[in-house]
Amino acid sequence: MYEMILELKEGSGQHLYEQIYRYMKSEIQRGNIRWGEKLPSTRLLAGQLDVSRSTVQMAYDQLLSEGYMESVPCRGYFVCHTEELYHLDAEAAEEEVNEEPEKSCCRYDLAPSGTDLEHAPYAVWRKLSREVFCQDQRELFRLGDPKGEYGLRSVICSYLHQARGVNVQPSQVVIGAGSDYLQMLLSRMLGTDRRIAMESPTYRHAYEIFQRLGYDCCTVSMDRYGMDVEELGASGADIAYVMPSHQYPLGTVMPVRRRQELLQWAAEREGRYIIEDDYDSDFRYVGRPIPSLQGSDRHQKVIYIGTFSRSIAPSIRIGYLVLPAPLLDRYEQVGRKFSCTVSRTDQRILQLFMERGYFERHLNKMRALYKSRHDVLLGEVRKIKGVNRILGERSGVHILLEMAEPWTEQELVRLAAEAGVRVYPLSEYCIDDRVYEPAVLLGYAAVTEDEIRQSVRILSKVWNRKKEDAV
């Protein structure tokens, strides 16, 4: 039996299971662990390396899925014949790792779009995957409904109605792999001879996708309540793209009165629509969640977009549209020409994950985890001198610090990076020439509470030093 000699490194920027996986993969590729050799059990290896058994299991699962090892019932794990497996040579692999030197040079990355992968539901997902594939369901290998599996669409309807107040039937739901595909699908239904208004600052990626699809895009100012409806009316736009539950990047939660004003704008003219991007409404820490904009829509003007990328994992790549009734005929004419971009097996796994209560339990666990990190982050950033305002602290997985002079955003980001902490400037999300106070985004989903404390104390030290030097 192979005995592993591996020194695991905490704080290396690479999860422990990844270090185990990469080491074993390399040893197998080099022939140091030979074909047919028996590998230690997960329990034994966990004891040797002084890590949790689940950490070793995650590494083994990856090696199993890539064909480097196999599991033989009642016997254990064995190395597979790998001569025909494709793999990168060492130099190519090193080049791939070094593609993003800017990220790797920072010890702490406070990415606002981060996700906690350590607590992803690996075990449950693996269990349901095995169940789906063990069943004799040949139909899952046929081409399915372009809208997506009816079972998944039904359970999404139930979830949206209970959690977000969305009024929806399965016939209105369209499943797709990611927001890019869903935006493309919308463009085919709505046509591109329209003007889309987006909040300023905004989710730049969505703005650029709409532009590449051929739309005339413009930006509309925001006040403390959200998109300025008066300016929206003067913009000439007939589609408004908003994030009312937690605007990205400012974190604004649109109150009911502004939502009603926005719905009134859409109802005033034929052909106007609102695209409601509800990307992370599952994570709210102060007060009760405000129901979706779609739930208050009485004129069938809201197109609702949701995703499981934030709530489960980015690689799930399952999102969905909720189409208003007037667009259903248009979908039948145009949208059905596009096959669903999510495999039927993945849809079935997610359906079971939701139906059996795993999704609800996972959300409750992640809300508690993120709430704890959120509270730690707020407690630490309040110690930083020169913070004018903290924005977006009521929900989501990031906050925004609006800073006072003598800082500029470029200086804040540079000083932080030099000290080993990566933060994100608000200017990255600004499309127009509007001027904003210097501000940086701090995400807390992908870092531990200890890492939050350490990174913010570093920021406080280097930024306060800058202020003292200026004085």
C-alpha positions as CSV (number, residue, x, y, z in Angstrom):
1,M,0.0,0.0,0.0
2,Y,1.3,3.4,-1.0
3,E,2.2,5.7,1.9
4,M,2.1,9.4,1.1
5,I,4.8,11.8,2.2
6,L,3.3,15.3,1.7
7,E,3.7,18.5,3.6
8,L,0.4,20.5,3.4
9,K,0.7,24.2,3.5
10,E,-2.0,26.3,5.2
11,G,-2.6,29.8,3.8
12,S,-1.0,28.9,0.5
13,G,-4.0,30.1,-1.5
14,Q,-4.8,26.5,-2.4
15,H,-7.3,24.3,-0.5
16,L,-5.9,21.3,1.3
17,Y,-7.9,18.8,-0.8
18,E,-6.4,20.5,-4.0
19,Q,-2.9,20.0,-2.6
20,I,-3.6,16.3,-2.0
21,Y,-5.2,15.9,-5.4
22,R,-2.5,17.6,-7.3
23,Y,0.3,15.7,-5.5
24,M,-1.3,12.3,-6.1
25,K,-2.1,13.1,-9.7
26,S,1.5,14.2,-10.3
27,E,2.9,11.0,-8.6
28,I,0.6,8.8,-10.8
29,Q,1.5,10.6,-14.0
30,R,5.2,10.3,-13.3
31,G,4.9,6.6,-12.5
32,N,5.9,6.9,-8.9
33,I,2.6,5.3,-8.0
34,R,2.1,2.4,-10.3
35,W,-0.9,1.0,-12.1
36,G,-2.8,-1.4,-9.9
37,E,-1.2,-0.2,-6.7
38,K,-3.6,0.0,-3.7
39,L,-4.0,3.4,-2.1
40,P,-4.7,4.1,1.5
41,S,-8.3,4.5,2.7
42,T,-9.7,8.0,3.3
43,R,-9.7,7.4,7.0
44,L,-6.0,6.2,7.0
45,L,-4.7,9.0,4.8
46,A,-6.6,11.6,6.8
47,G,-4.9,10.3,9.9
48,Q,-1.5,10.3,8.2
49,L,-1.9,13.9,7.0
50,D,-3.8,15.2,10.1
51,V,-6.8,16.5,8.0
52,S,-10.5,15.7,8.0
53,R,-11.7,12.7,6.2
54,S,-14.0,14.8,4.0
55,T,-10.9,16.7,2.8
56,V,-9.3,13.4,1.6
57,Q,-12.6,12.3,0.1
58,M,-12.9,15.4,-2.0
59,A,-9.3,14.8,-3.4
60,Y,-10.2,11.2,-4.1
61,D,-13.5,12.1,-5.8
62,Q,-11.6,14.4,-8.2
63,L,-9.1,11.6,-9.0
64,L,-11.9,9.2,-9.5
65,S,-13.7,11.5,-11.9
66,E,-10.6,12.1,-13.9
67,G,-9.8,8.4,-14.2
68,Y,-6.6,8.3,-12.2
69,M,-8.0,5.9,-9.6
70,E,-10.9,3.5,-9.2
71,S,-12.9,2.3,-6.3
72,V,-13.4,-1.5,-6.0
73,P,-16.2,-2.4,-3.6
74,C,-15.1,-4.2,-0.4
75,R,-11.4,-3.8,-1.5
76,G,-10.5,-0.1,-1.6
77,Y,-8.9,2.4,-4.0
78,F,-6.5,1.4,-6.8
79,V,-4.5,3.3,-9.4
80,C,-5.9,3.1,-12.9
81,H,-3.9,2.4,-16.1
82,T,-3.1,6.0,-17.2
83,E,-0.9,5.8,-20.3
84,E,-3.7,6.8,-22.5
85,L,-4.9,9.6,-20.3
86,Y,-4.2,13.1,-21.7
87,H,-2.3,15.4,-19.3
88,L,-0.3,18.6,-19.6
89,D,3.4,18.5,-19.2
90,A,5.0,20.2,-16.2
91,E,6.0,23.3,-18.1
92,A,2.6,23.8,-19.6
93,A,0.9,23.2,-16.2
94,E,3.2,25.8,-14.7
95,E,2.4,28.3,-17.4
96,E,-1.3,27.8,-16.8
97,V,-0.9,28.3,-13.0
98,N,1.0,31.5,-13.7
99,E,-1.6,33.1,-16.0
100,E,-2.9,35.3,-13.2
101,P,0.1,36.6,-11.3
102,E,-1.7,39.5,-9.9
103,K,-4.1,37.3,-7.9
104,S,-1.5,34.9,-6.7
105,C,0.7,37.6,-5.2
106,C,-1.9,38.6,-2.7
107,R,-2.3,36.6,0.5
108,Y,-5.9,37.7,1.0
109,D,-8.3,38.2,-1.9
110,L,-11.5,40.0,-0.7
111,A,-13.3,39.3,-4.0
112,P,-16.9,40.6,-4.0
113,S,-18.0,37.8,-6.3
114,G,-16.4,35.1,-4.1
115,T,-18.1,31.9,-2.9
116,D,-17.3,29.6,0.0
117,L,-16.4,26.3,-1.6
118,E,-15.2,24.7,1.6
119,H,-18.9,24.4,2.6
120,A,-20.3,23.5,-0.7
121,P,-22.7,20.4,-0.5
122,Y,-20.2,18.0,-2.0
123,A,-21.4,14.9,-0.2
124,V,-25.1,15.4,-0.9
125,W,-24.4,16.3,-4.6
126,R,-22.2,13.2,-4.9
127,K,-24.9,11.0,-3.3
128,L,-27.7,12.4,-5.6
129,S,-25.4,12.1,-8.7
130,R,-24.9,8.4,-8.0
131,E,-28.6,7.9,-7.4
132,V,-29.5,9.5,-10.7
133,F,-26.9,7.5,-12.7
134,C,-27.7,4.2,-10.9
135,Q,-31.3,4.5,-11.9
136,D,-32.3,3.2,-15.3
137,Q,-33.4,6.5,-16.7
138,R,-32.5,6.3,-20.4
139,E,-34.8,9.3,-21.1
140,L,-32.2,11.6,-19.4
141,F,-29.9,10.9,-22.4
142,R,-32.4,12.1,-24.9
143,L,-32.7,15.8,-25.9
144,G,-35.2,17.4,-23.4
145,D,-37.6,20.3,-23.4
146,P,-35.9,23.5,-24.6
147,K,-37.3,25.3,-21.5
148,G,-35.7,22.7,-19.2
149,E,-37.1,19.7,-17.3
150,Y,-40.6,20.2,-16.1
151,G,-39.8,18.8,-12.6
152,L,-37.1,21.3,-12.0
153,R,-39.1,24.2,-13.3
154,S,-41.9,23.2,-11.0
155,V,-39.8,23.0,-7.9
156,I,-38.2,26.4,-8.8
157,C,-41.7,27.9,-9.0
158,S,-42.5,26.6,-5.5
159,Y,-39.2,28.0,-4.1
160,L,-39.7,31.4,-5.8
161,H,-43.2,31.8,-4.6
162,Q,-42.4,30.9,-1.0
163,A,-39.0,32.7,-0.7
164,R,-39.4,35.7,-3.1
165,G,-43.1,36.2,-3.6
166,V,-42.8,35.5,-7.3
167,N,-46.0,34.7,-9.1
168,V,-45.1,32.0,-11.7
169,Q,-46.2,28.9,-13.4
170,P,-43.7,26.2,-14.8
171,S,-44.7,27.3,-18.3
172,Q,-43.1,30.7,-17.7
173,V,-39.7,29.3,-16.5
174,V,-36.8,28.8,-18.9
175,I,-33.6,27.1,-17.7
176,G,-30.2,28.1,-19.0
177,A,-26.5,27.7,-18.4
178,G,-25.6,31.1,-17.0
179,S,-26.8,34.7,-17.4
180,D,-24.9,35.1,-20.7
181,Y,-27.0,32.5,-22.4
182,L,-30.2,33.9,-20.9
183,Q,-29.4,37.4,-22.1
184,M,-28.8,36.1,-25.6
185,L,-32.1,34.2,-25.5
186,L,-33.9,37.4,-24.4
187,S,-32.3,39.4,-27.2
188,R,-33.8,36.9,-29.7
189,M,-37.2,37.3,-28.2
190,L,-37.2,41.1,-27.6
191,G,-35.2,42.1,-30.6
192,T,-32.2,44.4,-30.5
193,D,-33.8,47.5,-31.8
194,R,-34.3,48.7,-28.3
195,R,-32.5,50.8,-25.7
196,I,-31.5,49.3,-22.4
197,A,-30.9,51.5,-19.3
198,M,-28.7,50.2,-16.5
199,E,-27.9,51.6,-13.1
200,S,-24.7,53.6,-12.6
201,P,-22.4,52.1,-11.4
202,T,-23.5,48.7,-12.5
203,Y,-22.7,45.1,-13.2
204,R,-20.2,45.7,-16.0
205,H,-20.3,42.2,-17.5
206,A,-24.0,42.3,-18.2
207,Y,-23.6,45.8,-19.7
208,E,-20.9,44.5,-22.1
209,I,-22.9,41.4,-23.0
210,F,-25.9,43.6,-24.0
211,Q,-23.7,45.8,-26.1
212,R,-22.2,42.8,-27.9
213,L,-25.6,41.5,-28.6
214,G,-26.3,44.8,-30.5
215,Y,-28.3,46.8,-27.9
216,D,-28.1,50.6,-27.5
217,C,-27.1,50.8,-23.8
218,C,-27.2,53.8,-21.5
219,T,-26.7,54.4,-17.8
220,V,-29.1,56.1,-15.3
221,S,-28.1,57.7,-12.1
222,M,-28.9,56.2,-8.7
223,D,-30.0,58.0,-5.6
224,R,-30.3,56.4,-2.1
225,Y,-33.4,54.5,-3.2
226,G,-32.1,53.1,-6.5
227,M,-32.5,53.9,-10.2
228,D,-33.7,57.5,-10.8
229,V,-37.1,56.9,-12.5
230,E,-37.3,60.5,-13.8
231,E,-34.0,60.3,-15.5
232,L,-35.0,56.8,-16.8
233,G,-38.0,58.4,-18.5
234,A,-35.9,61.0,-20.1
235,S,-33.3,58.5,-21.3
236,G,-35.5,57.1,-24.1
237,A,-34.9,53.6,-22.9
238,D,-37.7,51.0,-23.2
239,I,-35.9,48.3,-21.1
240,A,-34.6,48.9,-17.6
241,Y,-32.1,46.4,-16.1
242,V,-32.2,46.6,-12.3
243,M,-31.0,44.7,-9.2
244,P,-33.6,45.9,-6.6
245,S,-32.9,43.3,-3.8
246,H,-29.1,44.1,-3.6
247,Q,-27.8,46.4,-6.3
248,Y,-24.3,45.5,-7.5
249,P,-21.9,47.0,-6.6
250,L,-23.5,49.7,-4.3
251,G,-25.6,47.2,-2.3
252,T,-28.7,49.5,-2.4
253,V,-32.0,47.8,-1.4
254,M,-34.8,49.4,-3.5
255,P,-37.7,50.3,-1.2
256,V,-41.3,49.6,-2.1
257,R,-42.2,53.1,-3.2
258,R,-39.3,53.3,-5.8
259,R,-40.4,49.8,-7.0
260,Q,-43.9,51.1,-7.6
261,E,-42.5,54.1,-9.5
262,L,-40.5,51.8,-11.7
263,L,-43.4,49.5,-12.4
264,Q,-45.5,52.6,-13.3
265,W,-42.8,53.7,-15.8
266,A,-43.0,50.3,-17.5
267,A,-46.8,50.3,-17.6
268,E,-47.0,53.7,-19.2
269,R,-46.0,52.5,-22.7
270,E,-46.5,49.3,-24.8
271,G,-43.3,47.3,-25.3
272,R,-41.5,48.5,-22.1
273,Y,-40.0,45.9,-19.8
274,I,-38.0,45.6,-16.6
275,I,-35.3,43.0,-16.2
276,E,-35.0,42.1,-12.5
277,D,-31.7,40.4,-11.8
278,D,-32.1,38.7,-8.4
279,Y,-28.6,37.3,-8.2
280,D,-28.1,37.0,-4.4
281,S,-31.3,37.7,-2.6
282,D,-30.9,34.5,-0.6
283,F,-28.4,36.3,1.7
284,R,-30.0,39.0,3.8
285,Y,-29.0,39.8,7.4
286,V,-31.2,42.8,8.5
287,G,-35.0,42.7,8.5
288,R,-37.2,40.5,6.4
289,P,-36.5,40.1,2.7
290,I,-38.5,42.5,0.5
291,P,-40.6,40.6,-2.0
292,S,-39.4,40.6,-5.6
293,L,-40.3,43.3,-8.1
294,Q,-42.0,40.6,-10.2
295,G,-44.4,39.8,-7.3
296,S,-45.8,43.3,-7.4
297,D,-46.1,43.4,-11.2
298,R,-49.8,43.7,-12.2
299,H,-49.1,44.5,-15.9
300,Q,-46.8,41.6,-16.9
301,K,-43.8,43.9,-17.4
302,V,-41.1,42.2,-15.3
303,I,-38.6,39.6,-16.7
304,Y,-37.1,37.9,-13.7
305,I,-33.6,36.4,-13.8
306,G,-32.3,34.1,-11.1
307,T,-29.2,31.8,-10.6
308,F,-27.9,29.1,-8.3
309,S,-24.3,30.2,-8.8
310,R,-24.1,32.2,-5.6
311,S,-26.3,30.0,-3.4
312,I,-24.7,26.6,-4.3
313,A,-21.5,27.0,-6.4
314,P,-20.4,29.0,-9.6
315,S,-19.7,25.8,-11.5
316,I,-23.4,24.7,-11.2
317,R,-24.1,27.0,-14.2
318,I,-27.8,26.8,-13.8
319,G,-29.9,29.9,-14.1
320,Y,-33.4,30.7,-15.1
321,L,-35.7,33.2,-16.7
322,V,-39.3,33.9,-15.5
323,L,-41.1,35.3,-18.6
324,P,-44.2,37.5,-18.3
325,A,-47.2,36.2,-20.1
326,P,-46.9,38.5,-23.2
327,L,-43.5,37.0,-24.0
328,L,-44.6,33.4,-23.9
329,D,-45.9,33.4,-27.5
330,R,-42.7,35.1,-28.6
331,Y,-40.7,32.4,-26.9
332,E,-42.7,29.7,-28.7
333,Q,-41.9,31.4,-32.0
334,V,-38.2,32.1,-31.4
335,G,-36.9,30.7,-28.1
336,R,-37.8,27.0,-28.8
337,K,-35.3,26.9,-31.6
338,F,-32.6,26.9,-29.0
339,S,-32.0,23.7,-27.0
340,C,-31.6,23.9,-23.3
341,T,-27.9,24.4,-22.4
342,V,-28.0,22.5,-19.1
343,S,-27.8,18.7,-19.2
344,R,-30.8,16.8,-18.1
345,T,-28.8,14.9,-15.5
346,D,-27.7,18.1,-13.8
347,Q,-31.2,19.4,-13.8
348,R,-32.4,16.1,-12.2
349,I,-29.8,16.3,-9.5
350,L,-30.7,19.9,-8.7
351,Q,-34.4,19.0,-8.7
352,L,-33.8,16.3,-6.1
353,F,-31.5,18.6,-4.1
354,M,-34.4,21.1,-3.8
355,E,-37.3,18.6,-3.4
356,R,-35.7,16.7,-0.5
357,G,-34.9,19.9,1.5
358,Y,-31.2,19.9,1.0
359,F,-31.3,23.3,-0.7
360,E,-33.1,24.9,2.2
361,R,-30.8,23.4,4.8
362,H,-27.7,24.5,2.7
363,L,-29.1,28.0,2.5
364,N,-29.7,28.2,6.2
365,K,-26.2,27.0,6.9
366,M,-24.6,29.5,4.5
367,R,-26.7,32.4,5.8
368,A,-25.5,31.7,9.3
369,L,-21.9,31.4,8.1
370,Y,-22.0,34.6,6.0
371,K,-23.8,36.5,8.7
372,S,-21.0,35.6,11.1
373,R,-18.3,36.8,8.6
374,H,-20.4,39.9,7.8
375,D,-20.5,40.9,11.5
376,V,-16.7,40.3,11.9
377,L,-16.0,42.4,8.8
378,L,-18.2,45.3,10.0
379,G,-16.6,45.2,13.4
380,E,-13.1,45.4,11.9
381,V,-13.7,48.0,9.2
382,R,-15.2,50.4,11.7
383,K,-11.8,50.6,13.3
384,I,-10.3,52.1,10.1
385,K,-9.9,55.8,10.2
386,G,-11.2,57.8,7.3
387,V,-14.2,55.6,6.4
388,N,-17.0,58.0,5.4
389,R,-19.7,55.4,4.9
390,I,-20.2,51.7,4.8
391,L,-22.7,50.7,2.0
392,G,-24.5,47.4,1.3
393,E,-24.1,45.9,4.7
394,R,-27.7,44.6,4.9
395,S,-27.4,41.7,2.5
396,G,-25.2,40.0,-0.1
397,V,-21.6,38.9,0.4
398,H,-19.7,42.2,0.0
399,I,-19.7,45.7,1.5
400,L,-18.4,49.0,0.0
401,L,-16.2,51.4,1.9
402,E,-16.5,55.0,0.9
403,M,-13.3,56.7,1.9
404,A,-12.3,60.3,2.7
405,E,-9.3,62.2,1.5
406,P,-6.3,62.1,1.2
407,W,-6.8,58.7,-0.6
408,T,-7.6,58.0,-4.2
409,E,-9.0,54.6,-5.2
410,Q,-5.8,53.8,-7.0
411,E,-3.7,54.5,-3.9
412,L,-6.0,52.4,-1.7
413,V,-5.8,49.4,-4.1
414,R,-2.0,49.8,-4.6
415,L,-1.2,50.1,-0.9
416,A,-3.4,47.1,-0.1
417,A,-1.8,45.0,-2.8
418,E,1.7,45.8,-1.6
419,A,0.7,44.6,1.8
420,G,-0.7,41.4,0.4
421,V,-4.5,42.2,0.4
422,R,-6.5,42.5,-2.8
423,V,-9.5,44.9,-2.8
424,Y,-11.6,46.1,-5.7
425,P,-12.2,49.8,-6.7
426,L,-15.7,51.1,-7.4
427,S,-14.4,52.7,-10.6
428,E,-14.2,49.2,-12.2
429,Y,-18.0,49.2,-12.3
430,C,-18.5,52.7,-13.6
431,I,-19.5,52.9,-17.3
432,D,-20.0,56.7,-17.6
433,D,-18.2,59.8,-16.6
434,R,-20.1,60.3,-13.3
435,V,-17.8,61.1,-10.4
436,Y,-18.0,59.2,-7.2
437,E,-16.3,59.4,-3.8
438,P,-13.2,57.0,-3.5
439,A,-14.6,53.6,-2.6
440,V,-13.5,50.0,-2.5
441,L,-15.4,46.7,-2.4
442,L,-14.6,44.1,0.2
443,G,-16.0,40.6,-0.2
444,Y,-16.2,38.1,2.6
445,A,-17.7,34.9,1.2
446,A,-14.4,33.2,0.2
447,V,-12.3,34.1,3.3
448,T,-12.5,32.8,6.9
449,E,-13.2,35.0,10.0
450,D,-9.5,34.9,11.0
451,E,-8.5,35.9,7.4
452,I,-11.0,38.8,7.6
453,R,-9.5,40.0,10.8
454,Q,-6.0,39.7,9.6
455,S,-6.6,41.3,6.2
456,V,-8.6,44.3,7.5
457,R,-6.0,45.0,10.2
458,I,-3.4,45.1,7.5
459,L,-5.6,47.5,5.5
460,S,-6.1,49.7,8.6
461,K,-2.4,49.8,9.2
462,V,-1.3,50.7,5.7
463,W,-4.2,53.2,5.0
464,N,-3.9,54.9,8.4
465,R,-0.1,55.3,7.8
466,K,-0.9,57.0,4.5
467,K,-3.3,59.4,6.3
468,E,-0.7,60.2,9.0
469,D,1.9,60.9,6.4
470,A,-0.4,63.3,4.6
471,V,-1.1,65.1,7.9
